[in-house]
Amino acid sequence: MKKTIQTAKYILADFLLASVVWILFNLLRYHEVASHLGFESVSSYLSHTKVWEGQILIPGFWIVLYYFSGYYNKPFSKSRIAEFFLTLSTVWIGVTLLFFIIVLNDISHSIYVYYELYFSLLLLQFICTYLSRLIITQAGIRKIKERKWVMHVLIIGTGKKARLVAENLFQLGYQVTGFISEDKQGDRQVEERLIRGYLADLPDIMETEQVDELIVAIESAESQQVLSILYTLYPYKRPIKVLCVDKMLLFSRVKINNMYGIPLIDLTDNNFSEAGKNLKVFLDKILSLLIMAGLSPLFIYVVVRIKKDSPGPVLFKQERIGYLGKPFFIYKFRTMYVDAEKDTPMLSSENDPRITPFGRIMRKYRLDELPQFWNVLKGDMAIVGPRPERKYYIDQIVKKAPYYYLLHNVRPGITSLGMVKYGYAGNVEEMVKRLEYDMLYYENMSLLLDLKILVFTIQTVLTGKGI
């Protein structure tokens, strides 16, 4: 709720100030341009149809641009330096677009007027936007420090490091829910009343206590011990931060990408920028709409062939685990005979007798995946992302690779690096091997990587190497 309110404050302030800036800019345009083109007064210029259209549309343009910049994704824990440069770069892009689309159409008596208009709009937009954001950010920081807005953290560790982390976090406005002791013999330098139990007690503690983040601050700097603790924390699907100390080496699958004033490193996020995330969602939905509309004749053909091939429904739906560990129903064209899987879940193989004749063709060219573009439109999936699995198999995978839970931090995809580089998995061991590709994707997510995977996928489809 607090996140929604804070985001709404930023959006409202950006919208109102964009409106004010455009009015002020139009006053400048009147004096520098419009007054030489026959407009007798400011009111006659401001009441002109095109000016009013701009007054309505331009603030909306800025909100859309700010959304794609990723500014609204995380309303809390903003770096004021990062906020400054993000606002400056976004405003520069927006002003440049407006200048070439709108301002250059103004007929000026001097080329220097264009320079004046450009830099005036740039300064007005940046100063007003940044100052309003700074005020809102400072007010939010003040509320956090006054403990009106509280982030609850559970610290793994009870020694000197855990105590120092707790003291620092308290000064930053965090509320320490308690401490978890890693073993019974460990040194304890925190208040006994705040020790909630041991690692084995975590499932019950996470159910009964309010915990927004988990922090690992144990005395040992041994990588293996840190990782063994981290693996037990992934199932709780909370942000996990670890105290960074000298000589701590973490495996590549645990990605370091965000460092705070105290040396806490976020291990559950990846390097994909907030702007990239928003652009990816937008492009996924647009591309899905275009594909579903453009391939509608193919959809109809596939439906007819499935009906002729074997009795049963055209679509097959199955529960999978998706973004943030939430279950959803994935849709596919049916490639197996009805009741091919009655009780225990079974993975398919290349010569699986349960696959229908046309189903084999669909799998070869990945046609069975086409209905999943509807899942993308619904927001359950992305076009590119780790493949979603059933809970039955996830429970087996995490016994061998606990870091699998990290994949729940991103939306699953129709295609993935694992699918194009490894292909279908016929057993849990193969699923774990394919997981290495999905983890590689997770650690290096970018729009460029998505594009490369799409190219590989198209190649796979056209050459019929889907199986």
C-alpha positions as CSV (number, residue, x, y, z in Angstrom):
1,M,0.0,0.0,0.0
2,K,2.8,2.4,0.9
3,K,4.5,1.6,-2.3
4,T,1.4,2.4,-4.3
5,I,0.9,5.7,-2.5
6,Q,4.6,6.7,-3.0
7,T,4.5,5.8,-6.7
8,A,1.2,7.8,-7.1
9,K,2.9,10.8,-5.6
10,Y,5.7,10.7,-8.1
11,I,3.3,10.2,-11.0
12,L,1.0,13.0,-9.9
13,A,3.9,15.5,-9.3
14,D,5.5,14.6,-12.7
15,F,2.1,15.1,-14.5
16,L,1.3,18.4,-12.9
17,L,4.7,19.9,-13.3
18,A,4.9,18.7,-16.9
19,S,1.6,20.7,-17.5
20,V,3.1,23.8,-15.8
21,V,6.3,23.6,-17.7
22,W,4.5,23.3,-21.0
23,I,2.4,26.4,-20.2
24,L,5.5,28.4,-19.3
25,F,7.2,27.1,-22.5
26,N,4.2,28.1,-24.6
27,L,4.5,31.6,-23.1
28,L,8.1,31.7,-24.3
29,R,7.0,30.4,-27.7
30,Y,4.5,33.2,-28.0
31,H,7.0,35.9,-27.4
32,E,9.7,34.4,-29.6
33,V,7.7,32.9,-32.4
34,A,3.9,33.2,-32.3
35,S,3.8,37.0,-31.8
36,H,5.6,37.3,-35.2
37,L,3.0,35.1,-36.9
38,G,-0.1,37.1,-36.4
39,F,-1.3,36.1,-32.9
40,E,-2.4,39.4,-31.3
41,S,-2.3,38.3,-27.7
42,V,-1.1,35.5,-25.4
43,S,-4.7,34.4,-24.7
44,S,-5.4,34.0,-28.5
45,Y,-2.3,31.9,-28.8
46,L,-2.9,29.7,-25.7
47,S,-6.5,29.1,-26.8
48,H,-5.4,27.9,-30.3
49,T,-6.5,24.3,-31.0
50,K,-3.0,22.9,-31.5
51,V,-1.7,24.5,-28.4
52,W,-4.5,23.0,-26.3
53,E,-4.0,19.6,-27.8
54,G,-0.3,19.9,-26.8
55,Q,-1.3,21.0,-23.3
56,I,-3.4,17.8,-22.9
57,L,-1.1,15.3,-24.6
58,I,2.4,16.5,-23.6
59,P,2.1,15.7,-19.8
60,G,0.9,12.2,-20.8
61,F,3.9,11.8,-23.1
62,W,6.2,12.6,-20.1
63,I,4.5,10.0,-17.9
64,V,4.9,7.3,-20.5
65,L,8.5,8.2,-21.0
66,Y,9.2,8.2,-17.2
67,Y,7.5,4.8,-17.0
68,F,9.8,3.4,-19.7
69,S,12.8,4.9,-17.9
70,G,11.9,2.6,-14.9
71,Y,11.7,5.4,-12.5
72,Y,8.4,4.3,-11.0
73,N,9.4,0.7,-10.5
74,K,11.1,1.1,-7.1
75,P,9.6,4.1,-5.2
76,F,11.7,3.4,-2.1
77,S,15.5,3.0,-1.6
78,K,16.3,5.5,-4.3
79,S,19.8,6.8,-4.7
80,R,19.7,10.6,-5.0
81,I,22.7,10.5,-7.3
82,A,21.1,7.9,-9.5
83,E,17.9,9.8,-9.4
84,F,19.6,13.0,-10.6
85,F,21.3,11.3,-13.6
86,L,18.2,9.2,-14.5
87,T,16.0,12.3,-14.4
88,L,18.5,14.3,-16.5
89,S,19.0,11.6,-19.1
90,T,15.2,11.0,-19.4
91,V,14.4,14.7,-19.7
92,W,17.1,15.2,-22.3
93,I,15.7,12.4,-24.4
94,G,12.1,13.7,-24.0
95,V,13.0,17.3,-24.8
96,T,15.0,16.3,-27.8
97,L,12.0,14.3,-29.1
98,L,9.6,17.1,-28.5
99,F,12.0,19.6,-30.1
100,F,12.2,17.6,-33.4
101,I,8.5,16.6,-33.5
102,I,6.9,19.9,-32.4
103,V,9.2,22.9,-31.9
104,L,11.1,22.6,-35.2
105,N,7.7,23.2,-37.0
106,D,7.6,26.7,-35.6
107,I,8.7,29.2,-38.1
108,S,11.2,31.4,-36.5
109,H,12.8,34.7,-37.6
110,S,16.2,33.5,-36.3
111,I,18.0,30.2,-35.9
112,Y,19.1,31.2,-32.5
113,V,15.5,31.2,-31.3
114,Y,15.6,27.4,-31.7
115,Y,18.6,27.1,-29.4
116,E,16.8,29.3,-26.8
117,L,13.7,27.2,-27.0
118,Y,15.5,23.9,-26.7
119,F,17.6,24.8,-23.7
120,S,14.8,26.7,-22.0
121,L,12.6,23.6,-22.2
122,L,15.4,21.4,-21.1
123,L,16.2,23.5,-18.0
124,L,12.6,24.1,-17.1
125,Q,11.6,20.4,-17.4
126,F,14.6,19.1,-15.5
127,I,14.7,21.6,-12.7
128,C,10.9,21.3,-12.0
129,T,10.9,17.5,-12.3
130,Y,14.0,16.9,-10.3
131,L,13.2,19.2,-7.5
132,S,9.7,17.8,-7.0
133,R,11.1,14.3,-7.0
134,L,13.8,15.3,-4.5
135,I,11.2,16.7,-2.2
136,I,9.1,13.5,-2.4
137,T,12.2,11.3,-1.9
138,Q,13.4,13.3,1.0
139,A,9.9,13.1,2.6
140,G,9.9,9.4,2.2
141,I,13.4,9.0,3.7
142,R,12.2,11.1,6.6
143,K,9.2,8.9,7.2
144,I,11.4,5.8,7.1
145,K,13.8,7.3,9.6
146,E,10.9,8.4,11.8
147,R,9.7,4.8,11.6
148,K,6.4,5.8,10.1
149,W,7.3,3.5,7.1
150,V,9.0,0.4,8.3
151,M,10.8,-2.4,6.4
152,H,11.0,-5.6,8.5
153,V,14.2,-7.6,8.1
154,L,15.2,-11.0,9.6
155,I,18.9,-11.4,10.1
156,I,20.7,-14.7,9.9
157,G,23.5,-14.6,12.4
158,T,23.9,-13.6,16.0
159,G,27.5,-12.5,16.3
160,K,29.3,-9.2,16.1
161,K,28.6,-8.8,12.3
162,A,24.9,-9.4,12.8
163,R,24.8,-6.8,15.6
164,L,26.6,-4.2,13.5
165,V,24.3,-4.7,10.6
166,A,21.2,-4.4,12.8
167,E,22.5,-1.2,14.3
168,N,23.1,0.3,10.9
169,L,19.8,-0.8,9.5
170,F,18.0,0.6,12.6
171,Q,19.5,4.0,11.8
172,L,18.3,3.7,8.3
173,G,14.8,3.2,9.5
174,Y,14.6,-0.6,9.2
175,Q,12.8,-2.7,11.8
176,V,14.8,-5.8,12.8
177,T,12.2,-8.6,13.3
178,G,14.8,-10.8,15.0
179,F,17.9,-12.9,14.6
180,I,18.4,-16.5,13.5
181,S,21.3,-18.5,15.0
182,E,23.2,-20.6,12.5
183,D,24.2,-23.1,15.1
184,K,24.0,-23.7,18.9
185,Q,27.7,-23.1,19.6
186,G,27.9,-19.8,17.7
187,D,29.0,-16.6,19.5
188,R,26.0,-14.4,20.5
189,Q,26.3,-10.7,20.7
190,V,22.7,-9.7,20.3
191,E,19.9,-9.6,22.8
192,E,18.5,-13.1,23.6
193,R,14.9,-11.9,23.4
194,L,15.4,-11.1,19.7
195,I,16.7,-14.5,18.8
196,R,13.9,-16.2,17.1
197,G,15.5,-19.7,16.8
198,Y,17.7,-21.7,14.4
199,L,17.7,-22.2,10.7
200,A,15.6,-25.3,11.1
201,D,12.9,-23.1,12.7
202,L,12.7,-20.8,9.7
203,P,9.6,-22.3,8.0
204,D,7.5,-21.6,11.2
205,I,9.1,-18.2,11.7
206,M,8.4,-17.0,8.2
207,E,4.7,-18.0,8.7
208,T,4.3,-16.2,12.0
209,E,6.6,-13.1,11.7
210,Q,6.4,-10.2,9.2
211,V,9.5,-10.4,7.1
212,D,10.1,-8.2,4.1
213,E,13.8,-9.0,3.6
214,L,16.3,-11.7,4.7
215,I,19.9,-10.7,5.5
216,V,22.8,-13.1,6.0
217,A,25.4,-11.7,8.4
218,I,27.2,-14.8,9.8
219,E,30.7,-14.7,11.3
220,S,32.1,-17.3,8.8
221,A,33.5,-16.0,5.5
222,E,33.6,-19.5,4.0
223,S,31.8,-19.4,0.7
224,Q,30.4,-23.0,1.0
225,Q,28.8,-22.2,4.4
226,V,27.3,-19.0,3.1
227,L,25.9,-20.7,0.0
228,S,24.4,-23.6,2.1
229,I,22.5,-21.0,4.1
230,L,21.5,-19.1,1.0
231,Y,20.0,-22.3,-0.5
232,T,17.7,-22.7,2.4
233,L,16.4,-19.1,2.0
234,Y,15.5,-19.1,-1.7
235,P,12.1,-20.9,-1.2
236,Y,10.8,-17.9,0.9
237,K,10.9,-15.7,-2.2
238,R,12.0,-12.6,-0.3
239,P,14.9,-10.3,-1.3
240,I,18.1,-11.8,0.2
241,K,21.1,-9.6,1.1
242,V,24.4,-10.8,2.4
243,L,27.1,-9.0,4.3
244,C,30.1,-8.7,2.0
245,V,33.4,-9.4,3.6
246,D,37.0,-9.9,2.3
247,K,37.8,-13.4,1.0
248,M,34.2,-14.2,0.3
249,L,33.9,-15.8,-3.1
250,L,30.4,-16.5,-4.4
251,F,29.6,-18.8,-7.3
252,S,28.5,-17.0,-10.5
253,R,24.9,-18.2,-10.1
254,V,24.6,-15.9,-7.1
255,K,24.7,-12.5,-8.8
256,I,26.1,-9.4,-7.1
257,N,24.7,-6.3,-8.5
258,N,23.6,-3.8,-5.9
259,M,25.7,-2.4,-3.0
260,Y,24.4,-0.2,-0.2
261,G,26.1,2.2,2.3
262,I,26.7,-0.7,4.6
263,P,28.3,-3.6,2.5
264,L,25.0,-5.5,1.9
265,I,24.7,-7.1,-1.5
266,D,21.4,-8.0,-3.1
267,L,21.7,-11.6,-4.3
268,T,18.2,-12.1,-5.7
269,D,18.1,-9.4,-8.3
270,N,19.8,-9.5,-11.7
271,N,21.5,-6.9,-13.9
272,F,18.5,-6.2,-16.1
273,S,17.8,-2.5,-15.9
274,E,14.4,-1.2,-14.7
275,A,14.0,0.5,-18.1
276,G,14.8,-2.8,-19.8
277,K,12.2,-4.6,-17.7
278,N,9.4,-2.2,-18.6
279,L,10.4,-2.1,-22.3
280,K,10.5,-5.9,-22.4
281,V,6.9,-6.2,-21.0
282,F,5.7,-3.6,-23.5
283,L,7.4,-5.3,-26.5
284,D,6.3,-8.7,-25.4
285,K,2.6,-7.7,-25.4
286,I,2.8,-5.8,-28.7
287,L,4.7,-8.7,-30.4
288,S,2.2,-11.2,-29.0
289,L,-0.7,-9.3,-30.4
290,L,0.9,-9.0,-33.8
291,I,1.8,-12.7,-33.9
292,M,-1.7,-13.9,-32.8
293,A,-3.2,-11.7,-35.5
294,G,-0.7,-12.4,-38.2
295,L,-0.7,-16.2,-37.6
296,S,-4.5,-16.5,-37.1
297,P,-4.7,-18.6,-40.4
298,L,-2.1,-21.0,-39.0
299,F,-4.0,-21.2,-35.7
300,I,-7.1,-22.2,-37.6
301,Y,-5.2,-24.8,-39.6
302,V,-3.7,-26.3,-36.5
303,V,-7.1,-26.5,-34.8
304,V,-8.5,-28.4,-37.8
305,R,-5.6,-30.8,-38.0
306,I,-5.8,-31.6,-34.2
307,K,-9.5,-32.3,-34.5
308,K,-8.9,-34.7,-37.5
309,D,-5.8,-36.3,-35.8
310,S,-7.4,-37.6,-32.6
311,P,-10.5,-37.1,-30.4
312,G,-10.3,-34.6,-27.6
313,P,-10.0,-30.9,-26.9
314,V,-7.8,-28.7,-29.1
315,L,-6.1,-26.9,-26.2
316,F,-4.2,-28.5,-23.3
317,K,-3.8,-26.6,-20.1
318,Q,-1.5,-27.4,-17.2
319,E,-0.6,-25.7,-13.9
320,R,2.9,-24.3,-13.8
321,I,4.8,-22.2,-11.3
322,G,5.5,-18.7,-12.6
323,Y,6.6,-15.2,-11.5
324,L,7.3,-14.9,-7.7
325,G,6.3,-18.6,-7.3
326,K,2.7,-18.0,-8.2
327,P,0.9,-20.9,-10.0
328,F,-0.8,-20.2,-13.4
329,F,-2.3,-22.3,-16.2
330,I,-0.1,-22.6,-19.3
331,Y,-1.9,-23.2,-22.6
332,K,-0.7,-25.4,-25.5
333,F,-2.1,-27.1,-28.5
334,R,-2.7,-30.7,-27.5
335,T,0.0,-33.0,-28.9
336,M,-0.9,-36.2,-26.9
337,Y,-3.8,-38.5,-26.8
338,V,-6.4,-37.8,-24.1
339,D,-5.6,-39.1,-20.6
340,A,-1.9,-39.6,-21.6
341,E,-1.0,-38.6,-18.1
342,K,-3.6,-39.8,-15.5
343,D,-1.8,-39.9,-12.1
344,T,1.9,-39.3,-11.7
345,P,3.4,-36.5,-13.9
346,M,5.5,-37.9,-16.7
347,L,8.0,-36.1,-19.0
348,S,7.8,-36.8,-22.7
349,S,10.6,-38.3,-24.8
350,E,11.4,-38.2,-28.5
351,N,9.7,-41.6,-29.3
352,D,6.9,-41.2,-26.7
353,P,4.0,-43.3,-27.9
354,R,1.5,-40.9,-26.2
355,I,2.3,-38.3,-28.8
356,T,-0.2,-38.1,-31.7
357,P,1.0,-38.2,-35.3
358,F,0.3,-34.5,-35.9
359,G,1.4,-33.8,-32.3
360,R,4.9,-35.0,-33.4
361,I,4.9,-32.5,-36.2
362,M,3.8,-29.7,-34.0
363,R,6.5,-30.4,-31.5
364,K,9.1,-30.6,-34.2
365,Y,8.2,-27.0,-35.4
366,R,7.2,-25.8,-31.9
367,L,3.6,-25.1,-33.1
368,D,2.2,-26.4,-29.9
369,E,3.6,-23.4,-28.1
370,L,1.6,-20.8,-30.1
371,P,-1.3,-20.5,-27.5
372,Q,1.2,-19.3,-24.9
373,F,1.2,-15.9,-26.6
374,W,-2.2,-15.6,-24.8
375,N,-0.3,-16.2,-21.5
376,V,2.0,-13.4,-22.4
377,L,-0.9,-11.0,-23.0
378,K,-2.3,-12.0,-19.6
379,G,1.0,-11.2,-17.9
380,D,1.7,-14.8,-16.8
381,M,4.7,-15.2,-19.1
382,A,7.2,-13.4,-21.3
383,I,8.2,-14.3,-24.8
384,V,11.8,-15.0,-23.7
385,G,12.5,-16.3,-20.2
386,P,13.2,-19.5,-18.2
387,R,10.7,-22.2,-19.0
388,P,8.1,-22.7,-16.2
389,E,8.0,-26.1,-14.6
390,R,5.4,-28.0,-12.6
391,K,5.7,-28.0,-8.8
392,Y,6.1,-31.8,-8.9
393,Y,9.4,-31.4,-10.8
394,I,10.5,-28.2,-9.1
395,D,10.5,-30.1,-5.8
396,Q,12.9,-32.6,-7.3
397,I,15.1,-30.1,-9.1
398,V,15.8,-28.0,-6.0
399,K,17.1,-31.0,-4.1
400,K,19.9,-31.1,-6.7
401,A,20.0,-27.3,-7.5
402,P,18.5,-25.1,-4.8
403,Y,19.3,-22.0,-6.7
404,Y,16.5,-22.9,-9.2
405,Y,14.2,-20.7,-7.0
406,L,16.1,-17.6,-8.3
407,L,14.3,-18.1,-11.6
408,H,11.0,-17.2,-10.0
409,N,12.3,-13.6,-9.8
410,V,11.5,-13.2,-13.5
411,R,8.6,-14.1,-15.7
412,P,8.9,-17.5,-17.4
413,G,9.1,-17.5,-21.2
414,I,7.7,-19.3,-24.3
415,T,11.3,-19.8,-25.4
416,S,14.5,-19.8,-23.4
417,L,18.2,-20.1,-23.7
418,G,17.8,-23.6,-22.2
419,M,15.3,-24.6,-24.9
420,V,17.4,-23.4,-27.9
421,K,20.7,-24.6,-26.6
422,Y,19.6,-27.8,-24.8
423,G,16.1,-28.6,-25.9
424,Y,13.5,-30.8,-24.2
425,A,14.4,-32.6,-21.0
426,G,13.3,-36.2,-20.6
427,N,14.2,-36.6,-16.9
428,V,15.1,-34.5,-13.8
429,E,18.9,-34.9,-14.4
430,E,18.5,-33.4,-17.9
431,M,16.3,-30.6,-16.4
432,V,19.1,-29.7,-14.0
433,K,21.6,-29.6,-17.0
434,R,19.2,-27.4,-18.9
435,L,18.9,-25.2,-15.8
436,E,22.6,-24.1,-16.3
437,Y,21.5,-22.3,-19.5
438,D,18.5,-20.7,-17.7
439,M,20.8,-19.5,-14.9
440,L,23.2,-18.1,-17.5
441,Y,20.3,-16.2,-19.0
442,Y,19.1,-15.0,-15.6
443,E,22.5,-13.5,-14.7
444,N,22.9,-11.8,-18.0
445,M,19.4,-10.7,-18.9
446,S,19.1,-7.9,-21.6
447,L,17.0,-7.0,-24.6
448,L,19.9,-7.9,-26.8
449,L,20.2,-11.4,-25.3
450,D,16.4,-11.8,-25.8
451,L,16.8,-10.9,-29.5
452,K,19.6,-13.4,-29.9
453,I,17.4,-16.1,-28.3
454,L,14.5,-15.2,-30.6
455,V,16.8,-15.6,-33.6
456,F,17.9,-19.0,-32.4
457,T,14.3,-20.0,-31.8
458,I,13.2,-18.9,-35.3
459,Q,16.1,-20.9,-36.7
460,T,15.0,-23.9,-34.7
461,V,11.4,-23.6,-35.9
462,L,12.3,-23.2,-39.5
463,T,14.7,-26.1,-39.6
464,G,12.3,-28.4,-37.6
465,K,14.8,-29.1,-34.8
466,G,12.2,-28.7,-32.0
467,I,12.6,-32.3,-30.8
